[in-house]
Amino acid sequence: MRKNEDALFYENGAFRKRGMTMQTGFPEVKKKLGFGAMRLPMIGEKVDLAAFSKMVDLFLSEGFNYFDTAHPYLNGESELALREALTSRYPREAYLLANKLTAPYFDQESDIRPFFEKQLQWCGVSYFDFYLMHAQNLGNYDKFQRCHAYETAFALKKEGKIAMWAFLSMIRQRSWNGFGRSPGC
């Protein structure tokens, strides 16, 4: 563990600073490299599943196990390709899978769970090892708060559908002075 005064965590409806973060990450991640499925070999508008399957096989055979996707990647084809090349071919304990909640795919709190359940189906899994609040920035942070996306992620974690959740920030912390403030604070 190392001291990191700039680390932010979501607790009780707001982001807060906490002094300790993990230096090496998660022990479940076997090596410090993940397979991002944002860009994959394509044949026209479809993923080249034969080529992608070979890539997945090699990645796993070399001892790596972390895969990352999001619904916007390849217009949803990334999730489907991971189901075909990874999750339908390997036991669940052989890999870790991260997916993301992205702002364009929900307009209100009641949209989040149905979208999440579709993501599970598209990926062919019953839970995600990591579920990330995708591309957090000044333009969508209020939407994630208003729609209770963070609370929904906590509930999904409690239900066993997410092992770990986090957020991905696409801004510099110093440029966002209001980050983590609750309405009325």
C-alpha positions in Angstrom: 0.0 0.0 0.0 1.1 3.5 -0.6 -0.1 6.9 0.5 -2.0 8.8 -2.2 -3.7 11.9 -1.0 -5.3 12.5 -4.4 -7.3 9.3 -4.5 -11.1 9.7 -4.7 -13.6 7.2 -3.7 -17.4 7.2 -3.7 -19.1 6.8 -0.3 -22.5 7.7 1.0 -23.6 9.6 -2.1 -20.4 11.7 -2.7 -16.8 11.3 -3.8 -14.3 11.7 -1.0 -10.6 11.6 -0.6 -9.0 8.6 1.2 -5.4 8.3 2.1 -4.5 4.7 1.1 -4.7 3.1 -2.3 -3.4 -0.2 -3.6 0.0 0.3 -5.4 0.0 -2.9 -7.4 -3.7 -3.2 -8.2 -5.7 -6.3 -7.8 -4.1 -9.7 -7.1 -6.7 -11.4 -9.4 -5.1 -9.5 -12.4 -2.3 -12.0 -13.2 -0.1 -9.6 -15.2 -0.1 -5.8 -15.6 -1.5 -5.7 -19.1 -5.1 -5.9 -20.1 -6.7 -6.8 -23.5 -8.8 -3.8 -24.5 -11.4 -4.8 -27.1 -11.9 -1.3 -28.4 -10.2 -2.0 -31.7 -10.3 -5.6 -33.1 -9.5 -7.2 -36.4 -12.5 -6.6 -38.7 -14.0 -8.1 -41.8 -16.2 -5.2 -43.1 -18.4 -4.2 -40.2 -18.0 -7.5 -38.2 -15.2 -8.6 -36.0 -13.0 -11.3 -37.6 -13.8 -13.9 -34.9 -11.2 -16.4 -36.2 -8.4 -13.9 -35.8 -9.7 -12.5 -32.5 -10.1 -16.0 -31.1 -6.4 -16.6 -31.8 -5.5 -13.4 -30.1 -7.5 -14.3 -27.0 -6.0 -17.8 -27.0 -2.4 -16.4 -27.1 -3.2 -13.7 -24.5 -4.5 -16.3 -22.0 -1.7 -18.9 -22.9 0.9 -16.2 -22.0 -0.7 -15.9 -18.5 -2.7 -12.7 -19.0 -6.3 -12.6 -17.9 -7.8 -9.1 -17.9 -10.2 -8.2 -20.7 -11.9 -4.8 -21.2 -14.9 -3.7 -23.3 -17.7 -1.2 -23.4 -20.9 -1.0 -25.5 -19.7 1.9 -27.6 -16.7 -0.1 -28.8 -17.3 -1.2 -32.4 -21.0 -0.3 -32.0 -21.6 -3.1 -29.6 -19.7 -5.7 -31.6 -16.9 -5.8 -29.0 -19.2 -7.4 -26.4 -20.5 -9.9 -28.8 -17.1 -10.8 -30.0 -15.8 -11.3 -26.5 -18.8 -13.7 -25.9 -17.8 -15.7 -29.0 -14.0 -15.7 -28.6 -13.7 -15.7 -24.8 -16.6 -16.3 -22.5 -18.2 -19.2 -24.5 -14.8 -20.9 -24.9 -13.1 -20.6 -21.5 -14.2 -21.3 -17.9 -15.2 -18.2 -16.0 -12.3 -18.5 -13.6 -9.8 -18.2 -16.5 -10.4 -14.5 -17.1 -11.5 -11.2 -15.6 -13.9 -9.1 -17.6 -14.5 -5.3 -17.3 -17.4 -3.5 -18.9 -18.6 0.1 -18.6 -21.7 2.2 -18.1 -21.5 5.0 -20.6 -23.7 8.2 -20.4 -25.4 7.9 -23.9 -27.0 4.6 -22.9 -29.1 5.9 -20.1 -31.3 8.9 -19.5 -32.8 8.1 -16.1 -32.1 5.7 -13.2 -34.6 3.1 -14.5 -32.6 2.7 -17.7 -29.4 1.5 -16.0 -30.4 -2.0 -14.8 -32.0 -3.1 -18.0 -28.9 -1.9 -20.0 -26.6 -3.6 -17.5 -28.5 -6.9 -17.9 -28.2 -6.6 -21.7 -24.5 -6.1 -21.3 -24.3 -9.3 -19.2 -26.2 -11.2 -22.0 -24.1 -9.6 -24.8 -20.9 -10.7 -23.0 -22.3 -14.1 -22.0 -21.5 -13.8 -18.3 -23.5 -13.7 -15.1 -21.4 -11.0 -13.5 -18.6 -8.5 -14.3 -15.3 -8.5 -12.4 -15.1 -4.8 -12.9 -17.8 -2.3 -13.9 -16.6 1.2 -14.7 -18.4 4.5 -14.8 -17.1 5.4 -18.2 -15.6 8.7 -19.4 -16.5 10.8 -16.3 -16.1 14.5 -17.1 -17.7 17.9 -16.4 -20.3 17.3 -19.0 -21.8 14.0 -17.6 -20.9 13.8 -13.9 -24.2 15.5 -13.0 -26.1 12.9 -15.1 -24.4 10.0 -13.3 -25.3 11.6 -10.0 -28.9 12.6 -10.9 -29.5 9.1 -12.3 -28.0 7.4 -9.2 -25.5 5.5 -11.3 -23.1 5.1 -8.4 -25.7 3.9 -6.0 -26.9 1.4 -8.7 -23.4 0.1 -9.1 -23.2 -0.4 -5.3 -26.5 -2.3 -5.4 -25.3 -4.5 -8.2 -22.1 -5.2 -6.3 -24.1 -6.2 -3.3 -26.2 -8.5 -5.5 -23.0 -10.2 -6.8 -23.3 -8.9 -10.3 -20.3 -6.7 -10.1 -17.2 -7.7 -8.1 -15.6 -4.2 -8.2 -16.7 -0.9 -9.6 -14.8 2.3 -10.3 -15.0 5.4 -12.4 -12.9 6.5 -15.3 -12.1 10.2 -15.3 -11.4 12.0 -18.6 -10.4 15.2 -16.9 -7.6 16.6 -14.7 -8.7 16.8 -11.1 -7.3 20.3 -10.7 -9.5 21.6 -13.4 -12.7 20.5 -11.7 -13.1 22.3 -8.4 -16.6 21.1 -7.8 -15.9 17.4 -8.2 -17.5 15.4 -5.5 -19.8 18.1 -4.1 -23.3 17.1 -3.3 -26.1 19.4 -4.2 -26.6 22.0 -1.5 -23.0 21.7 -0.2 
